[in-house]
Amino acid sequence: MAKEIDPARARSAVAVIKQHPGMVLFLTTPALLVVGVVWLLTGSATWAGLLLVALVLGGGAVLYGALKRR
């Protein structure tokens, strides 16, 4: 059986993001800085965009693995 996301927990997570956008920005700042540095060093938005996609997919994989272990 596949584990499904609990709707109550999903709503709680969205509520935290809505109430504390500064905390979310603080948590994402390192990734945004890395993307900005890559953009500046390479002079290409393509590489920065690819890195951003890789970071999002990697973070999703980590979250999926954490949820799957529960």
C-alpha atoms as one frame of an Amber mdcrd trajectory, in Angstrom:
protein
   0.000   0.000   0.000   1.269   3.423  -0.887   1.427   5.960   1.898  -0.681
   8.998   1.158  -0.071  12.509   2.403  -2.286  13.302   5.353  -4.518  16.248
   4.309  -4.414  17.733   7.808  -0.606  17.774   7.808  -0.540  19.269   4.316
  -2.880  22.072   5.423  -0.727  22.636   8.507   2.411  22.960   6.391   0.730
  25.474   4.081  -0.495  27.430   7.115   3.052  27.623   8.513   4.352  28.901
   5.164   1.604  31.537   5.036   2.207  32.679   8.622   6.027  32.671   8.479
   7.231  33.671   5.009  10.411  35.088   6.553  11.337  31.680   7.915  10.808
  30.124   4.480  12.991  32.817   2.910  15.666  32.202   5.552  15.645  28.479
   4.806  15.872  28.971   1.034  18.532  31.716   1.107  21.561  29.385   0.746
  20.109  27.778  -2.371  19.212  31.170  -3.838  22.730  32.453  -3.163  24.296
  29.436  -4.884  22.066  29.929  -7.926  22.979  33.638  -8.012  26.711  32.925
  -7.762  26.525  30.345 -10.545  24.628  32.841 -12.681  27.269  35.518 -12.062
  30.254  33.206 -12.611  28.952  31.571 -15.773  27.141  34.601 -17.141  24.356
  32.295 -18.236  20.864  32.026 -16.873  20.671  28.548 -18.413  23.183  27.036
 -15.979  21.562  28.829 -13.050  18.148  27.545 -14.136  19.446  23.997 -14.475
  20.983  24.221 -11.005  17.707  25.526  -9.596  15.812  22.623 -11.170  18.397
  20.176  -9.800  18.068  21.674  -6.309  14.272  21.448  -6.406  14.346  17.851
  -7.648  17.001  16.895  -5.102  15.007  18.458  -2.276  11.900  16.655  -3.470
  13.773  13.353  -3.516  14.996  13.913   0.039  11.487  14.754   1.241  10.044
  11.754  -0.583  12.610   9.486   1.034  11.877  10.945   4.458   8.143  10.465
   4.014   8.595   6.948   2.685  10.574   5.891   5.760   7.790   6.975   8.110
